[in-house]
Amino acid sequence: MADVPIPPSAGLQLPPNAADIPVPAGAMVNANEPVPVRYVQATDKDWGALVFNIASVLLICCLISLAARQKTSSPIFTVAMPLGLIWVYCVYKRPDIWTSVPSREAYAFQDSLISKKVTVYAQGGHFVRWTSTKQPDVISFKKHQVISCKKDTKSEIRFPTRDGYEIEADLTIMFRRRDNEEALSRSLRFDINQLEVLIKATVVARLSDLGGYNDYNDILQNKVGVKRFVAVMFGGERAISEFEEMTGTEILDPLIENVDLTPESKQIFNVNAKARVIAKAIEILVNAGVSADEAAKIAQATEGAATRIIHTYEGVPQGAKVVALGNEGIAIAGKGGK
C-alpha cells in the first residue's frame, strides 16, 4: 500500500504499523479469487457480440428448418416457422441484445453458456450476446455510497479503551467502485451491502486497536488526534490503500464526530468516581481522628450511598481543625484534631 504517515497526536498512543489497514480474513479469500471480467469501453460497440448473435441465429434457424424437412416440405414449417420463432425470441430478448448505458454508469451481464466472464459495459450503446443475462445491480461511478453510523442507531460505532470503558461516535464514510477492469474484477466479488459492512467493520477494528493503546481520558482529551487517525485510515485522498486495492474501491477520508463515552460507560465511570471519593473521604476522616467504621458511614452518607443525619454547626471555635470533603462534602470541626 502507499506509505501514508499518520499525523502525530500529543498524548495519544498510536498502535504499531498505524498506517496499515488489516484486511479481514474472509474478505481476503474473496480478493484472492477476483471475478473474471471483460470490460467493454464506452467507444466499443462490441461488434463481436453482434456477429455472434447473427451467426448463432442463422445456425439455429437452419437446424430447425432441417428438422422440419424430415416431416414436411411445406415452406410454412421449413421457413416461416423458424423465422417466426427467431423473431419472437429476439423481441423477447431485445433488452439483452442491445443495451444503452447512462453516463458514468456500467451494466454487468453474465454469460453462463459461452463464457464464464462477467461482461461489464461502460456508458454508451453496445450489442450484447443473446446468451447473456443482465445482472440486477447497476454499477455507478458518478456518486459515492454513504455509510452513516450515528449514535442511538443500530449502525452506531463503538470501541473499547485500554481501561475497560467504551467509546461511541458518529461516523460518516463515502466510497464508490473504481472505474477500471482490474478494480471491477475485485469489487464485483462483493455487492454494495457487503462492501458497506466490510468497510465499517474495518474502521471499528482499527479504532479498537487505537483504544487498546489508550485510556478513555486519552481518547476524549485528544479527539483531534482520533479524527486525524481516522481521516487517513485509507491512504488519504491521493493514495490507494491496500484495502482499497483489495476491494476495488475508492474511499474518501472518513469523518468521525461526537466522540464520547457510551451511556453505560458513563454510568460505570460515575460509580467508580463516587467510590474513589468515598475512599478518599474515609482516608481524610481517619487521619482527622475519626474511627474507620464511623468514617465509612459519614463518607457514604455524604455521597448519598447511605442515609444518615448530619448536623451543621455554625461558628466554629477558634483553633478548631476542619476537614472538607469535595464541593458537595461535609465538614468536621473539632479542637485538638478530634
C-alpha positions in Angstrom: 0.0 0.0 0.0 1.0 3.6 -0.2 3.2 4.9 2.6 0.9 7.4 4.3 2.2 8.7 7.6 -0.2 9.1 10.5 0.0 12.6 11.9 1.4 12.7 15.4 -1.0 13.4 18.3 0.3 14.6 21.6 -0.9 12.3 24.4 -2.4 9.7 22.0 -0.6 6.4 21.7 -0.8 5.0 18.1 -0.9 1.3 17.5 2.1 -0.2 15.8 2.0 0.0 12.0 -0.7 2.6 12.3 -0.7 3.2 8.5 -1.5 -0.4 7.7 -5.2 -1.4 7.5 -5.8 -5.0 8.4 -7.7 -7.0 5.8 -10.3 -9.3 7.3 -9.6 -13.0 6.6 -13.0 -13.6 4.9 -12.5 -10.6 2.6 -9.0 -11.7 1.6 -10.4 -15.1 0.4 -12.7 -13.2 -1.9 -10.0 -10.8 -3.0 -7.7 -13.7 -3.9 -10.4 -15.0 -6.3 -11.3 -12.0 -8.4 -14.3 -12.2 -10.7 -13.2 -12.7 -14.4 -14.3 -9.5 -16.1 -14.4 -8.5 -19.8 -14.6 -4.7 -19.7 -16.2 -3.1 -22.8 -15.2 0.6 -23.1 -17.6 3.4 -24.0 -16.3 3.6 -27.6 -16.6 -0.1 -28.2 -20.0 -1.3 -29.6 -19.0 -4.9 -29.1 -19.4 -5.9 -32.7 -18.2 -9.4 -31.8 -21.5 -9.9 -29.9 -23.5 -8.8 -33.0 -21.6 -11.2 -35.2 -22.2 -14.0 -32.6 -25.9 -13.2 -32.5 -26.4 -13.3 -36.2 -24.3 -16.4 -36.8 -26.0 -18.3 -33.9 -29.5 -17.3 -35.0 -28.8 -18.4 -38.6 -27.4 -21.7 -37.3 -30.5 -22.3 -35.1 -32.8 -21.3 -38.0 -31.1 -23.8 -40.3 -31.3 -26.6 -37.7 -35.0 -26.0 -37.1 -35.6 -25.9 -40.9 -33.7 -29.2 -41.4 -35.6 -30.8 -38.6 -38.9 -29.7 -40.1 -38.0 -31.1 -43.5 -37.9 -34.5 -42.0 -41.6 -34.3 -41.6 -42.8 -31.9 -44.3 -41.6 -29.8 -47.2 -44.1 -27.0 -46.6 -42.5 -23.6 -46.5 -44.7 -22.7 -43.6 -42.8 -25.2 -41.4 -39.4 -25.1 -43.0 -39.0 -21.4 -43.5 -41.8 -19.3 -41.8 -41.8 -21.2 -38.5 -38.1 -21.0 -37.8 -38.0 -17.3 -38.8 -41.1 -16.6 -36.7 -39.6 -18.4 -33.6 -36.4 -16.4 -34.0 -38.3 -13.1 -34.4 -40.4 -13.8 -31.3 -37.3 -14.7 -29.3 -35.4 -11.6 -30.5 -38.3 -9.3 -29.5 -38.4 -11.0 -26.1 -34.7 -10.8 -25.6 -34.3 -7.3 -27.1 -33.2 -5.7 -23.7 -30.4 -8.4 -23.6 -29.1 -8.0 -27.1 -28.7 -4.2 -27.1 -28.0 -2.1 -24.0 -27.7 1.7 -23.6 -25.8 2.6 -20.5 -26.2 6.1 -18.9 -23.2 8.4 -18.3 -20.8 7.3 -15.6 -22.5 4.0 -15.1 -22.0 0.4 -16.1 -24.1 -2.7 -16.6 -22.9 -6.2 -15.9 -24.0 -9.2 -18.0 -23.4 -12.8 -17.0 -22.9 -15.3 -19.9 -23.0 -18.8 -18.4 -23.3 -20.6 -21.7 -20.4 -19.3 -23.8 -18.1 -17.6 -21.3 -17.7 -17.6 -17.5 -16.6 -14.0 -17.6 -18.8 -11.1 -16.4 -19.0 -8.6 -19.2 -19.2 -5.0 -18.0 -20.4 -2.4 -20.4 -19.4 1.2 -19.8 -21.5 4.2 -20.8 -23.0 4.2 -24.3 -24.7 1.8 -26.6 -23.5 -1.8 -27.0 -24.5 -5.1 -28.6 -24.9 -8.0 -26.2 -24.8 -11.7 -26.7 -28.3 -13.2 -26.5 -26.9 -15.9 -24.2 -26.2 -13.2 -21.5 -28.4 -12.1 -18.7 -28.3 -8.6 -17.2 -27.3 -8.5 -13.5 -29.7 -6.6 -11.3 -27.2 -4.2 -9.7 -26.3 -1.0 -11.6 -22.6 0.0 -11.2 -22.3 3.7 -10.6 -19.1 5.7 -10.9 -20.6 9.2 -10.6 -21.5 9.2 -6.9 -20.3 7.8 -3.7 -22.2 5.5 -1.5 -22.6 6.8 2.0 -22.2 4.8 5.2 -23.7 6.8 8.0 -23.2 5.5 11.5 -25.0 7.6 14.1 -25.2 7.2 17.9 -28.5 5.7 19.2 -29.0 3.7 16.0 -28.3 0.1 15.0 -25.4 1.3 12.9 -23.6 3.0 15.8 -19.8 2.9 16.1 -18.4 1.6 19.5 -14.9 0.6 20.5 -13.3 -0.3 23.9 -10.4 1.5 25.6 -7.4 0.1 27.5 -9.0 0.8 30.9 -12.2 -1.0 30.1 -14.5 1.8 29.1 -16.4 2.0 25.8 -16.4 4.9 23.3 -19.1 5.8 20.9 -19.0 8.2 18.0 -20.8 9.4 14.8 -19.0 8.2 11.7 -19.6 9.0 8.0 -17.8 7.1 5.2 -18.2 7.6 1.5 -17.0 5.1 -1.1 -17.5 4.0 -4.7 -16.3 1.3 -7.1 -13.3 2.3 -9.2 -13.7 2.5 -12.9 -11.2 0.1 -14.4 -11.2 -3.6 -15.3 -8.8 -4.7 -12.5 -10.7 -2.8 -9.8 -14.1 -4.1 -11.0 -12.8 -7.7 -11.0 -12.3 -7.3 -7.3 -15.3 -5.1 -6.3 -17.8 -7.2 -8.2 -16.9 -10.0 -5.8 -19.0 -8.1 -3.2 -22.4 -6.4 -3.5 -22.9 -2.9 -2.2 -24.2 -4.1 1.2 -21.3 -6.4 1.7 -18.8 -3.6 0.9 -20.6 -1.3 3.5 -20.3 -4.0 6.2 -16.7 -4.8 5.4 -15.6 -1.1 5.4 -17.4 -0.4 8.6 -16.0 -3.5 10.3 -12.5 -2.5 9.2 -12.9 1.0 10.7 -14.2 -0.4 14.0 -11.4 -2.9 14.2 -8.8 -0.1 13.7 -10.4 2.1 16.3 -10.4 -0.8 18.7 -6.7 -1.1 18.1 -6.3 2.6 18.9 -8.5 2.2 22.0 -6.3 -0.8 23.1 -3.3 1.6 23.5 -5.1 4.4 25.2 -7.3 5.1 28.2 -10.7 6.7 27.8 -9.2 10.0 29.0 -6.5 9.9 26.3 -9.2 9.4 23.7 -11.5 12.2 25.0 -8.7 14.7 25.6 -7.2 14.1 22.1 -10.3 14.0 19.8 -8.4 15.9 17.2 -5.8 13.1 17.1 -8.6 10.5 16.8 -10.1 12.4 13.9 -6.7 12.6 12.1 -6.1 8.9 12.7 -9.5 8.0 11.1 -9.1 10.6 8.3 -6.0 9.0 6.8 -7.1 5.4 7.5 -7.5 4.5 3.9 -4.4 6.2 2.5 -5.7 9.8 2.2 -7.3 11.4 -0.8 -4.4 10.9 -3.3 -3.2 7.3 -2.4 -4.8 3.9 -2.9 -4.5 1.8 0.3 -4.1 -2.0 0.3 -7.7 -2.2 1.5 -9.0 -0.2 -1.5 -6.8 -2.2 -3.8 -8.2 -5.4 -2.4 -11.9 -4.3 -2.7 -11.6 -2.3 -5.9 -13.0 0.8 -4.2 -12.2 4.4 -3.6 -12.9 5.5 0.0 -12.9 9.2 0.9 -11.4 10.2 4.3 -13.9 9.0 6.9 -15.3 11.7 9.2 -15.7 11.0 12.9 -17.6 13.3 15.3 -19.2 13.4 18.7 -16.6 11.1 20.3 -17.7 10.4 23.9 -18.2 7.6 26.5 -21.3 5.4 25.9 -24.2 5.9 28.4 -23.3 2.5 30.0 -19.6 3.6 30.4 -20.7 7.0 31.8 -22.7 5.2 34.5 -19.8 2.9 35.3 -17.5 5.9 35.4 -19.8 7.8 37.8 -20.0 4.8 40.1 -16.2 4.4 40.1 -15.8 8.1 40.7 -18.1 8.0 43.7 -16.2 5.0 45.1 -13.0 6.9 44.8 -14.4 10.0 46.5 -15.7 7.8 49.4 -12.4 6.1 49.7 -10.6 9.4 49.8 -13.1 10.8 52.4 -12.6 7.8 54.7 -8.9 8.3 54.5 -9.2 12.0 55.4 -11.6 11.3 58.3 -9.4 8.6 59.7 -6.4 10.9 59.6 -8.6 13.5 61.4 -9.1 11.1 64.2 -12.5 9.5 63.3 -12.8 5.8 63.7 -12.7 3.8 60.4 -16.3 2.5 60.9 -17.6 5.9 61.7 -15.6 7.5 58.8 -17.1 5.0 56.4 -20.7 5.8 57.5 -20.1 9.5 57.3 -18.4 9.3 53.9 -21.1 7.1 52.4 -23.8 9.4 53.8 -22.1 12.4 52.3 -22.0 10.8 48.8 -25.6 9.6 49.0 -24.5 5.9 49.3 -26.2 5.7 52.8 -28.8 7.6 54.9 -27.5 9.5 57.9 -28.5 12.5 59.9 -25.8 15.2 59.5 -25.6 18.1 61.9 -24.5 21.5 60.7 -22.5 23.7 63.1 -22.2 27.4 62.8 -19.5 29.5 64.4 -16.6 27.0 64.5 -14.5 27.8 67.6 -11.1 29.4 67.0 -8.3 26.8 66.8 -10.6 24.0 65.7 -9.5 21.8 62.8 -11.8 21.5 59.8 -11.9 18.7 57.3 -13.7 19.4 54.0 -14.7 16.6 51.5 -15.1 18.0 48.0 -17.6 20.5 46.7 -20.6 18.6 47.9 -19.0 17.0 51.0 -19.3 17.7 54.7 -17.1 19.4 57.1 -16.0 18.1 60.5 -14.7 20.5 63.2 -13.1 19.8 66.4 -10.4 21.0 68.8 -7.2 19.2 69.1 -7.8 17.4 65.9 -10.8 15.4 67.2 
